Amino acid sequence: MQIFRHFPKKNSQPCALAIGNFDGVHLGHQALLKMLKTISNTESLQAALMTFEPHPREFFTPEKAPSRLTSLREKLERFSDAGVDVVYLTRFNQHFARLSSNAFIQEILINSLNVKTILVGEDFRFGAGRCGGIVDIANAGLNLISLPQVNLNDDDIQSLGDSERVSSTRVRNALALGQLNVAKNLLGRSYSISGKVIHGVQLGRKLGFPTANVHMRHERPALTGVYAVKLDGINGVANLGVRPTIAGVPKLLLEVHLFDFDGDLYDKHVHVEFYHKIRDEMKFDGLDSLKAQIAKDANVARDFFKLNLR
């Protein structure tokens, strides 16, 4: 898969293009990616995708922007797995935000990317002031495929509200409530965070629970607390938060204690899957209380995996 941070003067190969933020790459996104691959194969087109960095809401209203479900690297991994040929990683800045809908269609989609078929969600909006819609794309002569929203008929999904629509917002809500099975239904997989294992202060090791410290790319994760997790398939217990018991400047950390593991993970890129929420992050009277609680959390996680063999 090729990744470009700029648009070419003229793409020599015509393409089918999917456009979106794809945060979480949930079942709705996956349906779009599957259709993209099918269309590109059927019409002998390049399977291309355009996504944005930063998220447009992070650009316009950073203080109100939603937490990110996936880092850029995680999204790119999902795109590659889906068989995407080319990703145009579009920098969302003031210049791009001011681009008119007509200029976006003519200058970028037609002149630059050589788009023949475009795939978007039915509520797709674009251009300055979000003035453009799918009708404008169809009127420009491009083959438009507008995918309807993906819905789930599931008791867990319905428990979150009166809509079964699969969306990034619904995934965030489920994770915030600790409803990991709901998030799994929306994503089609267990929620995960990936990152590089970095060196820490080794407090966990001093307490008898050595941890792998996974670097977090964003300071506002979609979930916090203590969880039963798997790190690249190895069972463990993880704390995602700011460690309120420890004095000093709060810093977001993902710390994973692995069961029955003795190896070196430093500098490795790992995937942490979240299976069960044990509790919220808490502040304890001291390190002895913290150590006792970690032991309890580890036992809960062990029991969870014994009862839920996967």
C-alpha positions as CSV (number, residue, x, y, z in Angstrom):
1,M,0.0,0.0,0.0
2,Q,1.3,3.4,-1.0
3,I,0.8,6.5,1.3
4,F,0.9,10.0,-0.1
5,R,0.8,13.3,1.9
6,H,0.2,15.4,-1.2
7,F,-2.0,15.1,-4.3
8,P,-0.3,14.3,-7.6
9,K,-0.5,16.7,-10.6
10,K,-2.3,13.9,-12.4
11,N,-2.7,10.3,-11.3
12,S,-1.8,8.2,-14.3
13,Q,-4.0,5.4,-13.2
14,P,-7.8,5.9,-12.8
15,C,-9.1,5.0,-9.4
16,A,-12.1,4.2,-7.3
17,L,-11.9,6.5,-4.2
18,A,-13.4,6.2,-0.8
19,I,-13.5,9.3,1.4
20,G,-13.9,9.5,5.2
21,N,-12.3,10.0,8.6
22,F,-12.6,6.3,9.4
23,D,-12.0,6.7,13.1
24,G,-12.3,3.2,14.6
25,V,-12.7,1.5,11.2
26,H,-16.0,0.1,12.5
27,L,-18.4,-2.2,10.6
28,G,-19.8,0.8,8.6
29,H,-16.3,1.7,7.5
30,Q,-15.5,-1.9,6.7
31,A,-18.6,-2.2,4.5
32,L,-17.3,0.8,2.5
33,L,-13.8,-0.6,2.2
34,K,-15.2,-4.0,1.1
35,M,-17.3,-2.3,-1.6
36,L,-14.2,-0.2,-2.7
37,K,-12.2,-3.4,-3.2
38,T,-15.0,-5.0,-5.1
39,I,-15.5,-2.0,-7.4
40,S,-11.8,-1.5,-8.1
41,N,-11.4,-5.2,-9.0
42,T,-14.6,-5.2,-11.2
43,E,-13.7,-2.0,-13.1
44,S,-9.9,-2.5,-13.1
45,L,-9.4,0.6,-11.1
46,Q,-6.9,1.5,-8.4
47,A,-8.4,1.1,-4.9
48,A,-7.7,4.6,-3.4
49,L,-8.7,6.2,-0.1
50,M,-8.7,9.8,1.2
51,T,-8.6,10.4,4.9
52,F,-7.8,13.5,7.0
53,E,-5.2,14.5,9.5
54,P,-6.0,16.1,11.8
55,H,-9.7,15.2,12.1
56,P,-11.7,18.2,10.8
57,R,-13.3,18.7,14.2
58,E,-9.9,18.8,15.8
59,F,-9.1,21.6,13.4
60,F,-12.2,23.7,13.8
61,T,-13.0,23.1,17.5
62,P,-10.1,21.3,19.2
63,E,-11.6,21.8,22.7
64,K,-14.7,20.0,21.7
65,A,-13.2,17.4,19.4
66,P,-14.0,13.8,20.3
67,S,-11.5,11.3,21.7
68,R,-9.8,9.3,19.0
69,L,-10.5,5.6,18.7
70,T,-7.5,4.8,16.5
71,S,-4.2,6.4,15.9
72,L,-3.1,7.1,12.3
73,R,-0.9,4.0,12.2
74,E,-3.8,1.8,13.4
75,K,-6.0,3.2,10.6
76,L,-3.3,2.6,8.0
77,E,-2.9,-1.0,9.2
78,R,-6.7,-1.6,8.8
79,F,-6.6,0.0,5.3
80,S,-3.8,-2.3,4.3
81,D,-5.6,-5.4,5.6
82,A,-8.6,-4.3,3.5
83,G,-6.6,-4.3,0.3
84,V,-6.4,-0.6,-0.3
85,D,-3.8,0.3,-2.9
86,V,-3.2,4.0,-2.2
87,V,-4.0,6.3,0.7
88,Y,-4.0,10.0,0.3
89,L,-3.4,11.4,3.8
90,T,-4.8,14.9,3.5
91,R,-3.7,17.6,5.8
92,F,-6.8,19.4,7.0
93,N,-5.6,23.0,7.3
94,Q,-7.0,26.5,6.6
95,H,-6.3,26.2,2.9
96,F,-8.1,22.9,2.6
97,A,-11.0,24.1,4.7
98,R,-11.6,27.1,2.4
99,L,-11.7,25.0,-0.7
100,S,-15.0,25.3,-2.5
101,S,-17.0,22.1,-3.3
102,N,-16.7,22.8,-7.0
103,A,-12.9,23.2,-6.7
104,F,-12.7,20.0,-4.6
105,I,-14.5,18.0,-7.3
106,Q,-12.8,19.5,-10.4
107,E,-9.2,20.2,-9.1
108,I,-8.7,17.3,-6.7
109,L,-11.1,14.5,-7.6
110,I,-11.0,14.8,-11.4
111,N,-7.8,16.7,-12.4
112,S,-5.5,15.3,-9.8
113,L,-6.7,11.9,-8.6
114,N,-8.3,10.8,-11.8
115,V,-11.4,9.5,-9.9
116,K,-13.9,7.4,-12.0
117,T,-15.9,6.0,-9.1
118,I,-16.3,7.6,-5.7
119,L,-17.7,5.8,-2.6
120,V,-19.0,7.8,0.4
121,G,-21.6,7.6,3.1
122,E,-25.0,8.9,2.4
123,D,-24.5,11.9,4.7
124,F,-21.2,12.9,3.2
125,R,-20.6,16.7,3.1
126,F,-17.5,18.6,1.7
127,G,-16.2,21.9,0.7
128,A,-16.1,25.3,2.5
129,G,-19.0,25.5,4.9
130,R,-19.9,21.8,4.1
131,C,-21.9,23.1,1.2
132,G,-21.3,20.2,-1.1
133,G,-23.1,16.9,-1.0
134,I,-23.5,13.6,-2.9
135,V,-25.8,15.3,-5.5
136,D,-23.0,17.6,-6.5
137,I,-20.7,14.6,-7.1
138,A,-23.3,12.9,-9.2
139,N,-23.9,16.0,-11.2
140,A,-20.1,16.2,-12.0
141,G,-20.4,13.0,-13.9
142,L,-18.6,10.7,-11.5
143,N,-19.9,7.3,-10.8
144,L,-21.3,7.8,-7.3
145,I,-21.8,4.9,-4.8
146,S,-23.4,6.2,-1.7
147,L,-23.6,3.5,1.0
148,P,-26.5,3.7,3.5
149,Q,-25.7,3.5,7.2
150,V,-25.0,0.1,8.7
151,N,-27.4,-0.9,11.5
152,L,-27.3,-3.7,14.0
153,N,-30.3,-5.3,15.6
154,D,-28.9,-6.3,18.9
155,D,-30.1,-5.9,22.5
156,D,-26.8,-4.6,23.6
157,I,-26.7,-2.0,20.9
158,Q,-30.3,-0.9,21.6
159,S,-29.5,-0.4,25.3
160,L,-27.4,2.6,24.3
161,G,-30.3,4.5,22.8
162,D,-33.1,4.4,20.3
163,S,-30.8,4.0,17.2
164,E,-28.9,1.0,16.0
165,R,-26.7,2.9,13.7
166,V,-23.1,1.9,13.7
167,S,-20.9,5.0,14.1
168,S,-17.7,6.2,15.8
169,T,-19.8,8.1,18.3
170,R,-21.6,5.0,19.4
171,V,-18.3,3.1,19.8
172,R,-17.0,6.0,22.0
173,N,-20.1,5.9,24.1
174,A,-19.8,2.2,24.6
175,L,-16.2,2.4,25.6
176,A,-16.8,5.3,28.0
177,L,-19.5,3.2,29.7
178,G,-17.2,0.1,30.0
179,Q,-19.5,-1.8,27.6
180,L,-16.7,-3.6,25.7
181,N,-19.0,-6.2,24.2
182,V,-21.1,-3.5,22.7
183,A,-18.0,-1.8,21.2
184,K,-16.9,-5.2,19.9
185,N,-20.3,-5.7,18.1
186,L,-19.9,-2.2,16.5
187,L,-16.3,-2.8,15.5
188,G,-16.5,-6.4,14.5
189,R,-13.5,-7.1,16.8
190,S,-12.3,-6.3,20.3
191,Y,-11.3,-2.7,20.8
192,S,-7.5,-2.3,20.8
193,I,-4.7,0.2,21.2
194,S,-1.3,-0.2,19.6
195,G,1.9,1.5,20.3
196,K,5.6,1.1,21.0
197,V,6.8,-0.3,24.4
198,I,8.9,2.3,26.1
199,H,11.0,2.5,29.2
200,G,9.2,3.7,32.4
201,V,10.2,4.3,36.0
202,Q,9.8,0.6,36.7
203,L,7.4,1.2,39.6
204,G,5.4,-1.9,38.7
205,R,8.5,-4.1,38.9
206,K,9.3,-2.7,42.4
207,L,5.7,-3.6,43.4
208,G,6.1,-7.1,42.1
209,F,4.0,-6.5,38.9
210,P,6.4,-5.6,36.0
211,T,4.6,-3.8,33.2
212,A,5.0,-3.1,29.6
213,N,4.5,0.7,29.1
214,V,2.8,1.3,25.8
215,H,3.3,4.8,24.3
216,M,0.1,6.7,23.8
217,R,-0.2,8.9,20.8
218,H,-3.2,10.9,22.1
219,E,-3.9,12.4,25.5
220,R,-7.6,11.8,25.4
221,P,-8.3,8.1,25.0
222,A,-11.8,6.7,24.5
223,L,-11.6,4.7,27.7
224,T,-9.7,4.7,31.0
225,G,-9.5,2.4,34.0
226,V,-8.3,-1.1,34.7
227,Y,-9.0,-3.9,32.2
228,A,-8.5,-7.6,31.5
229,V,-6.5,-7.4,28.2
230,K,-4.4,-9.4,25.8
231,L,-1.1,-8.0,24.5
232,D,-0.4,-9.7,21.2
233,G,-2.3,-12.7,22.5
234,I,-0.8,-12.9,26.0
235,N,-3.3,-12.5,28.9
236,G,-2.8,-9.7,31.3
237,V,-4.2,-6.8,33.3
238,A,-3.8,-3.1,32.2
239,N,-4.2,0.3,33.7
240,L,-4.9,3.2,31.3
241,G,-4.9,6.5,33.0
242,V,-2.7,9.0,35.0
243,R,-1.9,7.0,38.1
244,P,-3.4,9.3,40.7
245,T,-1.7,7.6,43.6
246,I,1.7,8.6,42.3
247,A,2.9,12.1,43.0
248,G,4.1,14.3,40.2
249,V,2.8,15.7,37.0
250,P,-0.1,13.6,35.7
251,K,0.8,11.8,32.5
252,L,-1.4,9.4,30.5
253,L,0.0,5.9,30.6
254,L,-1.0,2.5,29.3
255,E,0.7,-0.1,31.6
256,V,0.2,-3.8,31.0
257,H,1.2,-6.6,33.4
258,L,1.4,-9.9,31.6
259,F,0.7,-13.2,33.2
260,D,3.3,-15.9,33.1
261,F,5.5,-14.0,30.8
262,D,9.3,-13.3,31.0
263,G,10.7,-11.6,28.0
264,D,11.9,-8.3,26.5
265,L,9.3,-6.1,24.8
266,Y,11.2,-2.9,24.8
267,D,10.9,-0.9,21.5
268,K,8.5,-3.5,20.0
269,H,5.2,-2.3,18.5
270,V,2.4,-4.2,20.2
271,H,-1.4,-4.4,20.1
272,V,-3.4,-4.4,23.4
273,E,-6.9,-5.8,23.1
274,F,-9.5,-4.8,25.8
275,Y,-11.8,-7.5,26.9
276,H,-13.4,-6.7,30.3
277,K,-13.5,-3.6,32.5
278,I,-12.5,-4.3,36.1
279,R,-12.9,-0.9,37.7
280,D,-12.3,2.8,37.2
281,E,-8.9,4.3,38.1
282,M,-8.6,5.1,41.8
283,K,-6.4,6.9,44.2
284,F,-5.0,4.9,47.1
285,D,-3.5,5.9,50.5
286,G,-0.1,4.6,49.5
287,L,1.9,2.0,47.6
288,D,1.0,-0.9,49.9
289,S,-2.7,-0.3,49.2
290,L,-2.0,0.1,45.5
291,K,0.0,-3.2,45.5
292,A,-2.9,-5.0,47.2
293,Q,-5.4,-3.7,44.7
294,I,-3.2,-4.6,41.7
295,A,-3.1,-8.2,43.0
296,K,-6.9,-8.2,43.3
297,D,-7.2,-6.8,39.8
298,A,-4.8,-9.4,38.4
299,N,-6.9,-12.2,40.0
300,V,-10.1,-10.8,38.5
301,A,-8.5,-10.7,35.1
302,R,-7.1,-14.3,35.4
303,D,-10.6,-15.5,36.5
304,F,-12.2,-13.7,33.5
305,F,-9.9,-15.4,31.0
306,K,-10.5,-18.8,32.7
307,L,-14.3,-18.3,32.3
308,N,-14.0,-16.9,28.8
309,L,-11.6,-19.0,26.9
310,R,-10.8,-17.4,23.6
